[in-house]
Amino acid sequence: MLPLLPPGALPNGYLRLAPDLVVEVVSPSDTASELQSKVCTWLDAGCRLVWVVYPGTRSVTVHRSREDVRVLGEADVLDGSPVFDGFSAEVRDLFR
């Protein structure tokens, strides 16, 4: 797990931090193995929430850990917990 942002002034150069949320929008050239590798890399680095958005199927796969994975369809509600408590959006609204 990577460290949190240090207090005080930002250090010079590249920060070795993982974001709390990553959103990956799948393109036609992406392969399943590439996507899985990216998701695992982010989670292993300490990211707490990864959304993989599939425009072709109008769905979102939510990864909160390697074990906690949910596939959401257009009728489902996407929420931002535990990163953005209080955020929610209907999946169908992402594709309008």
Biopython code that builds the backbone (N, CA, C, O; Angstrom):
import numpy as np
from Bio.PDB.StructureBuilder import StructureBuilder

atoms = [
    (1, "MET", "N", (0.853, -1.178, 0.000)),
    (1, "MET", "CA", (0.000, 0.000, 0.000)),
    (1, "MET", "C", (0.894, 1.235, 0.000)),
    (1, "MET", "O", (1.879, 1.295, 0.736)),
    (2, "LEU", "N", (0.550, 2.215, -0.824)),
    (2, "LEU", "CA", (1.318, 3.451, -0.903)),
    (2, "LEU", "C", (0.905, 4.405, 0.210)),
    (2, "LEU", "O", (-0.221, 4.322, 0.700)),
    (3, "PRO", "N", (1.793, 5.309, 0.621)),
    (3, "PRO", "CA", (1.489, 6.234, 1.709)),
    (3, "PRO", "C", (0.496, 7.308, 1.298)),
    (3, "PRO", "O", (0.239, 7.528, 0.114)),
    (4, "LEU", "N", (-0.053, 7.967, 2.304)),
    (4, "LEU", "CA", (-0.931, 9.115, 2.081)),
    (4, "LEU", "C", (-0.095, 10.338, 1.750)),
    (4, "LEU", "O", (1.120, 10.338, 1.950)),
    (5, "LEU", "N", (-0.742, 11.379, 1.243)),
    (5, "LEU", "CA", (-0.069, 12.631, 0.935)),
    (5, "LEU", "C", (0.552, 13.191, 2.206)),
    (5, "LEU", "O", (-0.136, 13.307, 3.220)),
    (6, "PRO", "N", (1.834, 13.540, 2.180)),
    (6, "PRO", "CA", (2.479, 14.044, 3.399)),
    (6, "PRO", "C", (1.943, 15.419, 3.776)),
    (6, "PRO", "O", (1.552, 16.196, 2.905)),
    (7, "PRO", "N", (1.923, 15.724, 5.089)),
    (7, "PRO", "CA", (1.468, 17.046, 5.514)),
    (7, "PRO", "C", (2.463, 18.120, 5.089)),
    (7, "PRO", "O", (3.636, 17.838, 4.842)),
    (8, "GLY", "N", (1.975, 19.357, 5.009)),
    (8, "GLY", "CA", (2.846, 20.474, 4.654)),
    (8, "GLY", "C", (2.967, 20.647, 3.159)),
    (8, "GLY", "O", (2.079, 20.260, 2.400)),
    (9, "ALA", "N", (4.072, 21.231, 2.742)),
    (9, "ALA", "CA", (4.312, 21.519, 1.332)),
    (9, "ALA", "C", (4.496, 20.227, 0.550)),
    (9, "ALA", "O", (5.023, 19.242, 1.066)),
    (10, "LEU", "N", (4.058, 20.247, -0.693)),
    (10, "LEU", "CA", (4.229, 19.084, -1.548)),
    (10, "LEU", "C", (5.701, 18.910, -1.900)),
    (10, "LEU", "O", (6.392, 19.890, -2.179)),
    (11, "PRO", "N", (6.180, 17.687, -1.890)),
    (11, "PRO", "CA", (7.570, 17.461, -2.294)),
    (11, "PRO", "C", (7.732, 17.666, -3.792)),
    (11, "PRO", "O", (6.758, 17.617, -4.543)),
    (12, "ASN", "N", (8.964, 17.894, -4.220)),
    (12, "ASN", "CA", (9.258, 18.025, -5.654)),
    (12, "ASN", "C", (9.233, 16.659, -6.305)),
    (12, "ASN", "O", (9.568, 15.651, -5.683)),
    (13, "GLY", "N", (8.832, 16.641, -7.569)),
    (13, "GLY", "CA", (8.886, 15.403, -8.328)),
    (13, "GLY", "C", (7.616, 14.584, -8.249)),
    (13, "GLY", "O", (6.572, 15.053, -7.794)),
    (14, "TYR", "N", (7.731, 13.355, -8.700)),
    (14, "TYR", "CA", (6.614, 12.424, -8.808)),
    (14, "TYR", "C", (6.216, 11.896, -7.437)),
    (14, "TYR", "O", (7.064, 11.451, -6.664)),
    (15, "LEU", "N", (4.918, 11.949, -7.139)),
    (15, "LEU", "CA", (4.408, 11.404, -5.877)),
    (15, "LEU", "C", (3.988, 9.959, -6.087)),
    (15, "LEU", "O", (3.287, 9.655, -7.052)),
    (16, "ARG", "N", (4.402, 9.073, -5.207)),
    (16, "ARG", "CA", (4.031, 7.663, -5.306)),
    (16, "ARG", "C", (2.783, 7.429, -4.459)),
    (16, "ARG", "O", (2.845, 6.876, -3.361)),
    (17, "LEU", "N", (1.640, 7.873, -5.011)),
    (17, "LEU", "CA", (0.365, 7.747, -4.322)),
    (17, "LEU", "C", (-0.648, 7.065, -5.220)),
    (17, "LEU", "O", (-0.604, 7.213, -6.442)),
    (18, "ALA", "N", (-1.545, 6.331, -4.628)),
    (18, "ALA", "CA", (-2.657, 5.754, -5.385)),
    (18, "ALA", "C", (-3.882, 6.642, -5.183)),
    (18, "ALA", "O", (-4.123, 7.110, -4.070)),
    (19, "PRO", "N", (-4.651, 6.880, -6.229)),
    (19, "PRO", "CA", (-5.886, 7.650, -6.056)),
    (19, "PRO", "C", (-6.912, 6.820, -5.288)),
    (19, "PRO", "O", (-6.818, 5.594, -5.247)),
    (20, "ASP", "N", (-7.878, 7.483, -4.687)),
    (20, "ASP", "CA", (-8.959, 6.779, -3.999)),
    (20, "ASP", "C", (-9.914, 6.142, -4.999)),
    (20, "ASP", "O", (-10.479, 5.081, -4.733)),
    (21, "LEU", "N", (-10.098, 6.788, -6.152)),
    (21, "LEU", "CA", (-11.028, 6.315, -7.177)),
    (21, "LEU", "C", (-10.343, 6.329, -8.535)),
    (21, "LEU", "O", (-9.686, 7.301, -8.907)),
    (22, "VAL", "N", (-10.510, 5.225, -9.274)),
    (22, "VAL", "CA", (-10.067, 5.148, -10.667)),
    (22, "VAL", "C", (-11.283, 4.784, -11.500)),
    (22, "VAL", "O", (-12.046, 3.886, -11.143)),
    (23, "VAL", "N", (-11.461, 5.490, -12.617)),
    (23, "VAL", "CA", (-12.530, 5.178, -13.560)),
    (23, "VAL", "C", (-11.871, 4.819, -14.886)),
    (23, "VAL", "O", (-11.178, 5.635, -15.493)),
    (24, "GLU", "N", (-12.100, 3.593, -15.320)),
    (24, "GLU", "CA", (-11.555, 3.106, -16.587)),
    (24, "GLU", "C", (-12.718, 2.951, -17.553)),
    (24, "GLU", "O", (-13.641, 2.180, -17.290)),
    (25, "VAL", "N", (-12.685, 3.672, -18.669)),
    (25, "VAL", "CA", (-13.704, 3.541, -19.702)),
    (25, "VAL", "C", (-13.160, 2.604, -20.766)),
    (25, "VAL", "O", (-12.118, 2.875, -21.363)),
    (26, "VAL", "N", (-13.854, 1.512, -21.002)),
    (26, "VAL", "CA", (-13.387, 0.463, -21.901)),
    (26, "VAL", "C", (-13.550, 0.903, -23.350)),
    (26, "VAL", "O", (-14.601, 1.398, -23.756)),
    (27, "SER", "N", (-12.480, 0.710, -24.117)),
    (27, "SER", "CA", (-12.529, 0.992, -25.556)),
    (27, "SER", "C", (-12.549, -0.325, -26.311)),
    (27, "SER", "O", (-12.212, -1.367, -25.748)),
    (28, "PRO", "N", (-12.938, -0.294, -27.576)),
    (28, "PRO", "CA", (-13.014, -1.536, -28.357)),
    (28, "PRO", "C", (-11.690, -2.300, -28.431)),
    (28, "PRO", "O", (-11.697, -3.520, -28.596)),
    (29, "SER", "N", (-10.576, -1.619, -28.314)),
    (29, "SER", "CA", (-9.278, -2.291, -28.421)),
    (29, "SER", "C", (-8.799, -2.903, -27.099)),
    (29, "SER", "O", (-7.806, -3.631, -27.090)),
    (30, "ASP", "N", (-9.479, -2.624, -25.990)),
    (30, "ASP", "CA", (-9.091, -3.193, -24.692)),
    (30, "ASP", "C", (-9.411, -4.681, -24.649)),
    (30, "ASP", "O", (-10.441, -5.119, -25.160)),
    (31, "THR", "N", (-8.522, -5.449, -24.035)),
    (31, "THR", "CA", (-8.803, -6.869, -23.831)),
    (31, "THR", "C", (-9.171, -7.109, -22.375)),
    (31, "THR", "O", (-8.835, -6.310, -21.501)),
    (32, "ALA", "N", (-9.856, -8.202, -22.122)),
    (32, "ALA", "CA", (-10.260, -8.539, -20.760)),
    (32, "ALA", "C", (-9.046, -8.697, -19.858)),
    (32, "ALA", "O", (-9.069, -8.252, -18.711)),
    (33, "SER", "N", (-7.994, -9.319, -20.355)),
    (33, "SER", "CA", (-6.806, -9.516, -19.519)),
    (33, "SER", "C", (-6.115, -8.196, -19.202)),
    (33, "SER", "O", (-5.612, -8.014, -18.093)),
    (34, "GLU", "N", (-6.082, -7.275, -20.157)),
    (34, "GLU", "CA", (-5.504, -5.948, -19.895)),
    (34, "GLU", "C", (-6.308, -5.214, -18.824)),
    (34, "GLU", "O", (-5.739, -4.621, -17.909)),
    (35, "LEU", "N", (-7.621, -5.259, -18.945)),
    (35, "LEU", "CA", (-8.471, -4.576, -17.964)),
    (35, "LEU", "C", (-8.303, -5.179, -16.578)),
    (35, "LEU", "O", (-8.188, -4.452, -15.591)),
    (36, "GLN", "N", (-8.288, -6.508, -16.500)),
    (36, "GLN", "CA", (-8.124, -7.163, -15.205)),
    (36, "GLN", "C", (-6.779, -6.811, -14.587)),
    (36, "GLN", "O", (-6.685, -6.584, -13.381)),
    (37, "SER", "N", (-5.752, -6.766, -15.403)),
    (37, "SER", "CA", (-4.426, -6.395, -14.917)),
    (37, "SER", "C", (-4.413, -4.974, -14.365)),
    (37, "SER", "O", (-3.845, -4.724, -13.302)),
    (38, "LYS", "N", (-5.038, -4.043, -15.085)),
    (38, "LYS", "CA", (-5.109, -2.654, -14.614)),
    (38, "LYS", "C", (-5.848, -2.562, -13.289)),
    (38, "LYS", "O", (-5.392, -1.889, -12.364)),
    (39, "VAL", "N", (-6.993, -3.239, -13.193)),
    (39, "VAL", "CA", (-7.781, -3.202, -11.961)),
    (39, "VAL", "C", (-6.951, -3.740, -10.797)),
    (39, "VAL", "O", (-6.903, -3.122, -9.733)),
    (40, "CYS", "N", (-6.306, -4.874, -10.988)),
    (40, "CYS", "CA", (-5.498, -5.465, -9.917)),
    (40, "CYS", "C", (-4.341, -4.560, -9.527)),
    (40, "CYS", "O", (-4.016, -4.442, -8.346)),
    (41, "THR", "N", (-3.717, -3.919, -10.510)),
    (41, "THR", "CA", (-2.615, -2.998, -10.223)),
    (41, "THR", "C", (-3.091, -1.846, -9.341)),
    (41, "THR", "O", (-2.440, -1.514, -8.351)),
    (42, "TRP", "N", (-4.224, -1.233, -9.695)),
    (42, "TRP", "CA", (-4.752, -0.132, -8.895)),
    (42, "TRP", "C", (-5.124, -0.588, -7.487)),
    (42, "TRP", "O", (-4.777, 0.073, -6.509)),
    (43, "LEU", "N", (-5.823, -1.707, -7.380)),
    (43, "LEU", "CA", (-6.225, -2.194, -6.055)),
    (43, "LEU", "C", (-5.007, -2.546, -5.210)),
    (43, "LEU", "O", (-4.959, -2.209, -4.027)),
    (44, "ASP", "N", (-4.038, -3.212, -5.794)),
    (44, "ASP", "CA", (-2.828, -3.584, -5.059)),
    (44, "ASP", "C", (-2.031, -2.367, -4.616)),
    (44, "ASP", "O", (-1.321, -2.419, -3.612)),
    (45, "ALA", "N", (-2.146, -1.269, -5.363)),
    (45, "ALA", "CA", (-1.440, -0.033, -5.011)),
    (45, "ALA", "C", (-2.134, 0.728, -3.883)),
    (45, "ALA", "O", (-1.574, 1.673, -3.327)),
    (46, "GLY", "N", (-3.368, 0.309, -3.546)),
    (46, "GLY", "CA", (-4.069, 0.979, -2.449)),
    (46, "GLY", "C", (-5.309, 1.734, -2.854)),
    (46, "GLY", "O", (-5.964, 2.332, -2.000)),
    (47, "CYS", "N", (-5.656, 1.728, -4.124)),
    (47, "CYS", "CA", (-6.890, 2.375, -4.572)),
    (47, "CYS", "C", (-8.078, 1.683, -3.895)),
    (47, "CYS", "O", (-8.121, 0.456, -3.809)),
    (48, "ARG", "N", (-9.029, 2.469, -3.420)),
    (48, "ARG", "CA", (-10.155, 1.897, -2.683)),
    (48, "ARG", "C", (-11.378, 1.611, -3.534)),
    (48, "ARG", "O", (-12.281, 0.896, -3.099)),
    (49, "LEU", "N", (-11.423, 2.167, -4.754)),
    (49, "LEU", "CA", (-12.608, 1.994, -5.588)),
    (49, "LEU", "C", (-12.214, 2.120, -7.056)),
    (49, "LEU", "O", (-11.609, 3.113, -7.462)),
    (50, "VAL", "N", (-12.562, 1.104, -7.850)),
    (50, "VAL", "CA", (-12.296, 1.133, -9.295)),
    (50, "VAL", "C", (-13.613, 0.871, -10.008)),
    (50, "VAL", "O", (-14.284, -0.130, -9.755)),
    (51, "TRP", "N", (-13.975, 1.788, -10.908)),
    (51, "TRP", "CA", (-15.152, 1.614, -11.752)),
    (51, "TRP", "C", (-14.667, 1.331, -13.169)),
    (51, "TRP", "O", (-13.898, 2.113, -13.729)),
    (52, "VAL", "N", (-15.110, 0.219, -13.751)),
    (52, "VAL", "CA", (-14.815, -0.081, -15.148)),
    (52, "VAL", "C", (-16.124, 0.103, -15.909)),
    (52, "VAL", "O", (-17.093, -0.626, -15.697)),
    (53, "VAL", "N", (-16.130, 1.084, -16.794)),
    (53, "VAL", "CA", (-17.334, 1.481, -17.523)),
    (53, "VAL", "C", (-17.296, 0.847, -18.912)),
    (53, "VAL", "O", (-16.333, 1.013, -19.660)),
    (54, "TYR", "N", (-18.361, 0.117, -19.241)),
    (54, "TYR", "CA", (-18.481, -0.577, -20.521)),
    (54, "TYR", "C", (-19.569, 0.099, -21.361)),
    (54, "TYR", "O", (-20.745, -0.234, -21.220)),
    (55, "PRO", "N", (-19.193, 1.050, -22.239)),
    (55, "PRO", "CA", (-20.200, 1.718, -23.063)),
    (55, "PRO", "C", (-20.989, 0.756, -23.950)),
    (55, "PRO", "O", (-22.182, 0.963, -24.174)),
    (56, "GLY", "N", (-20.345, -0.280, -24.451)),
    (56, "GLY", "CA", (-21.009, -1.219, -25.349)),
    (56, "GLY", "C", (-22.173, -1.954, -24.719)),
    (56, "GLY", "O", (-23.174, -2.222, -25.383)),
    (57, "THR", "N", (-22.051, -2.282, -23.447)),
    (57, "THR", "CA", (-23.126, -2.992, -22.737)),
    (57, "THR", "C", (-23.863, -2.082, -21.764)),
    (57, "THR", "O", (-24.789, -2.508, -21.074)),
    (58, "ARG", "N", (-23.438, -0.821, -21.717)),
    (58, "ARG", "CA", (-24.059, 0.169, -20.824)),
    (58, "ARG", "C", (-24.094, -0.371, -19.397)),
    (58, "ARG", "O", (-25.134, -0.399, -18.740)),
    (59, "SER", "N", (-22.924, -0.797, -18.949)),
    (59, "SER", "CA", (-22.792, -1.359, -17.608)),
    (59, "SER", "C", (-21.518, -0.853, -16.947)),
    (59, "SER", "O", (-20.638, -0.300, -17.607)),
    (60, "VAL", "N", (-21.431, -1.050, -15.635)),
    (60, "VAL", "CA", (-20.262, -0.651, -14.860)),
    (60, "VAL", "C", (-19.919, -1.802, -13.918)),
    (60, "VAL", "O", (-20.792, -2.337, -13.234)),
    (61, "THR", "N", (-18.660, -2.174, -13.888)),
    (61, "THR", "CA", (-18.197, -3.142, -12.900)),
    (61, "THR", "C", (-17.490, -2.377, -11.802)),
    (61, "THR", "O", (-16.562, -1.612, -12.063)),
    (62, "VAL", "N", (-17.933, -2.586, -10.566)),
    (62, "VAL", "CA", (-17.420, -1.871, -9.401)),
    (62, "VAL", "C", (-16.520, -2.821, -8.617)),
    (62, "VAL", "O", (-16.935, -3.909, -8.219)),
    (63, "HIS", "N", (-15.281, -2.387, -8.407)),
    (63, "HIS", "CA", (-14.298, -3.166, -7.645)),
    (63, "HIS", "C", (-13.955, -2.382, -6.382)),
    (63, "HIS", "O", (-13.385, -1.293, -6.458)),
    (64, "ARG", "N", (-14.299, -2.932, -5.228)),
    (64, "ARG", "CA", (-13.895, -2.333, -3.958)),
    (64, "ARG", "C", (-12.697, -3.087, -3.365)),
    (64, "ARG", "O", (-12.001, -2.583, -2.484)),
    (65, "SER", "N", (-12.480, -4.282, -3.860)),
    (65, "SER", "CA", (-11.315, -5.105, -3.551)),
    (65, "SER", "C", (-11.286, -6.201, -4.610)),
    (65, "SER", "O", (-12.141, -6.235, -5.495)),
    (66, "ARG", "N", (-10.311, -7.089, -4.523)),
    (66, "ARG", "CA", (-10.268, -8.203, -5.480)),
    (66, "ARG", "C", (-11.458, -9.135, -5.284)),
    (66, "ARG", "O", (-11.904, -9.793, -6.224)),
    (67, "GLU", "N", (-11.965, -9.184, -4.064)),
    (67, "GLU", "CA", (-13.088, -10.076, -3.755)),
    (67, "GLU", "C", (-14.451, -9.393, -3.859)),
    (67, "GLU", "O", (-15.452, -10.055, -4.132)),
    (68, "ASP", "N", (-14.501, -8.106, -3.648)),
    (68, "ASP", "CA", (-15.768, -7.355, -3.639)),
    (68, "ASP", "C", (-15.968, -6.700, -5.003)),
    (68, "ASP", "O", (-15.521, -5.578, -5.243)),
    (69, "VAL", "N", (-16.651, -7.426, -5.892)),
    (69, "VAL", "CA", (-16.862, -6.972, -7.273)),
    (69, "VAL", "C", (-18.346, -7.093, -7.593)),
    (69, "VAL", "O", (-18.964, -8.128, -7.342)),
    (70, "ARG", "N", (-18.916, -6.014, -8.155)),
    (70, "ARG", "CA", (-20.330, -6.025, -8.560)),
    (70, "ARG", "C", (-20.458, -5.505, -9.979)),
    (70, "ARG", "O", (-19.794, -4.543, -10.365)),
    (71, "VAL", "N", (-21.318, -6.150, -10.747)),
    (71, "VAL", "CA", (-21.626, -5.697, -12.101)),
    (71, "VAL", "C", (-22.987, -5.019, -12.054)),
    (71, "VAL", "O", (-23.978, -5.613, -11.628)),
    (72, "LEU", "N", (-23.019, -3.759, -12.502)),
    (72, "LEU", "CA", (-24.246, -2.966, -12.477)),
    (72, "LEU", "C", (-24.750, -2.737, -13.899)),
    (72, "LEU", "O", (-23.978, -2.406, -14.798)),
    (73, "GLY", "N", (-26.041, -2.916, -14.086)),
    (73, "GLY", "CA", (-26.682, -2.628, -15.358)),
    (73, "GLY", "C", (-27.384, -1.287, -15.316)),
    (73, "GLY", "O", (-27.331, -0.576, -14.312)),
    (74, "GLU", "N", (-28.038, -0.948, -16.407)),
    (74, "GLU", "CA", (-28.692, 0.369, -16.533)),
    (74, "GLU", "C", (-29.715, 0.645, -15.433)),
    (74, "GLU", "O", (-29.901, 1.801, -15.052)),
    (75, "ALA", "N", (-30.373, -0.370, -14.923)),
    (75, "ALA", "CA", (-31.406, -0.167, -13.905)),
    (75, "ALA", "C", (-30.830, -0.009, -12.502)),
    (75, "ALA", "O", (-31.567, 0.288, -11.562)),
    (76, "ASP", "N", (-29.517, -0.206, -12.351)),
    (76, "ASP", "CA", (-28.885, -0.141, -11.028)),
    (76, "ASP", "C", (-28.395, 1.266, -10.703)),
    (76, "ASP", "O", (-28.332, 2.141, -11.567)),
    (77, "VAL", "N", (-28.050, 1.455, -9.435)),
    (77, "VAL", "CA", (-27.528, 2.733, -8.958)),
    (77, "VAL", "C", (-26.063, 2.555, -8.582)),
    (77, "VAL", "O", (-25.711, 1.664, -7.809)),
    (78, "LEU", "N", (-25.228, 3.401, -9.131)),
    (78, "LEU", "CA", (-23.803, 3.429, -8.825)),
    (78, "LEU", "C", (-23.603, 4.349, -7.640)),
    (78, "LEU", "O", (-24.070, 5.489, -7.650)),
    (79, "ASP", "N", (-22.907, 3.862, -6.608)),
    (79, "ASP", "CA", (-22.632, 4.751, -5.474)),
    (79, "ASP", "C", (-21.133, 4.833, -5.243)),
    (79, "ASP", "O", (-20.375, 3.961, -5.666)),
    (80, "GLY", "N", (-20.724, 5.875, -4.576)),
    (80, "GLY", "CA", (-19.307, 6.152, -4.395)),
    (80, "GLY", "C", (-18.711, 5.689, -3.092)),
    (80, "GLY", "O", (-17.562, 6.014, -2.795)),
    (81, "SER", "N", (-19.464, 4.932, -2.294)),
    (81, "SER", "CA", (-18.909, 4.504, -1.016)),
    (81, "SER", "C", (-17.817, 3.460, -1.248)),
    (81, "SER", "O", (-17.953, 2.662, -2.175)),
    (82, "PRO", "N", (-16.794, 3.423, -0.496)),
    (82, "PRO", "CA", (-16.523, 4.208, 0.701)),
    (82, "PRO", "C", (-15.767, 5.508, 0.430)),
    (82, "PRO", "O", (-15.402, 6.207, 1.375)),
    (83, "VAL", "N", (-15.526, 5.844, -0.825)),
    (83, "VAL", "CA", (-14.710, 7.009, -1.153)),
    (83, "VAL", "C", (-15.518, 8.298, -1.133)),
    (83, "VAL", "O", (-15.096, 9.286, -0.532)),
    (84, "PHE", "N", (-16.670, 8.296, -1.780)),
    (84, "PHE", "CA", (-17.510, 9.492, -1.884)),
    (84, "PHE", "C", (-18.884, 9.194, -1.305)),
    (84, "PHE", "O", (-19.859, 9.064, -2.045)),
    (85, "ASP", "N", (-18.962, 9.088, 0.009)),
    (85, "ASP", "CA", (-20.242, 8.822, 0.650)),
    (85, "ASP", "C", (-21.250, 9.897, 0.257)),
    (85, "ASP", "O", (-20.938, 11.088, 0.268)),
    (86, "GLY", "N", (-22.445, 9.471, -0.085)),
    (86, "GLY", "CA", (-23.491, 10.395, -0.485)),
    (86, "GLY", "C", (-23.610, 10.548, -1.993)),
    (86, "GLY", "O", (-24.627, 11.048, -2.475)),
    (87, "PHE", "N", (-22.589, 10.128, -2.761)),
    (87, "PHE", "CA", (-22.680, 10.202, -4.220)),
    (87, "PHE", "C", (-23.418, 8.975, -4.734)),
    (87, "PHE", "O", (-23.128, 7.846, -4.337)),
    (88, "SER", "N", (-24.371, 9.211, -5.619)),
    (88, "SER", "CA", (-25.014, 8.106, -6.326)),
    (88, "SER", "C", (-25.540, 8.622, -7.665)),
    (88, "SER", "O", (-25.864, 9.800, -7.816)),
    (89, "ALA", "N", (-25.614, 7.709, -8.625)),
    (89, "ALA", "CA", (-26.132, 8.042, -9.952)),
    (89, "ALA", "C", (-26.678, 6.767, -10.571)),
    (89, "ALA", "O", (-26.108, 5.690, -10.395)),
    (90, "GLU", "N", (-27.767, 6.890, -11.286)),
    (90, "GLU", "CA", (-28.276, 5.742, -12.017)),
    (90, "GLU", "C", (-27.327, 5.445, -13.165)),
    (90, "GLU", "O", (-26.901, 6.355, -13.877)),
    (91, "VAL", "N", (-26.999, 4.189, -13.342)),
    (91, "VAL", "CA", (-26.071, 3.792, -14.401)),
    (91, "VAL", "C", (-26.550, 4.285, -15.752)),
    (91, "VAL", "O", (-25.741, 4.741, -16.560)),
    (92, "ARG", "N", (-27.830, 4.206, -16.016)),
    (92, "ARG", "CA", (-28.351, 4.655, -17.333)),
    (92, "ARG", "C", (-27.992, 6.119, -17.608)),
    (92, "ARG", "O", (-27.810, 6.501, -18.764)),
    (93, "ASP", "N", (-27.890, 6.936, -16.560)),
    (93, "ASP", "CA", (-27.575, 8.347, -16.748)),
    (93, "ASP", "C", (-26.132, 8.581, -17.199)),
    (93, "ASP", "O", (-25.815, 9.648, -17.723)),
    (94, "LEU", "N", (-25.271, 7.608, -17.004)),
    (94, "LEU", "CA", (-23.877, 7.753, -17.438)),
    (94, "LEU", "C", (-23.755, 7.688, -18.950)),
    (94, "LEU", "O", (-22.745, 8.118, -19.508)),
    (95, "PHE", "N", (-24.764, 7.159, -19.618)),
    (95, "PHE", "CA", (-24.684, 6.911, -21.046)),
    (95, "PHE", "C", (-25.597, 7.825, -21.853)),
    (95, "PHE", "O", (-25.899, 7.520, -23.007)),
    (96, "ARG", "N", (-26.033, 8.915, -21.287)),
    (96, "ARG", "CA", (-26.888, 9.872, -22.005)),
    (96, "ARG", "C", (-26.089, 10.910, -22.698)),
    (96, "ARG", "O", (-26.652, 11.791, -23.348)),
]
sb = StructureBuilder()
sb.init_structure("model")
sb.init_model(0)
sb.init_chain("A")
sb.init_seg("    ")
for serial, (resi, resn, name, xyz) in enumerate(atoms, 1):
    if name == "N":
        sb.init_residue(resn, " ", resi, " ")
    sb.init_atom(name, np.array(xyz, "f"), 0.0, 1.0, " ", f" {name:<3s}", serial, name[0])
structure = sb.get_structure()
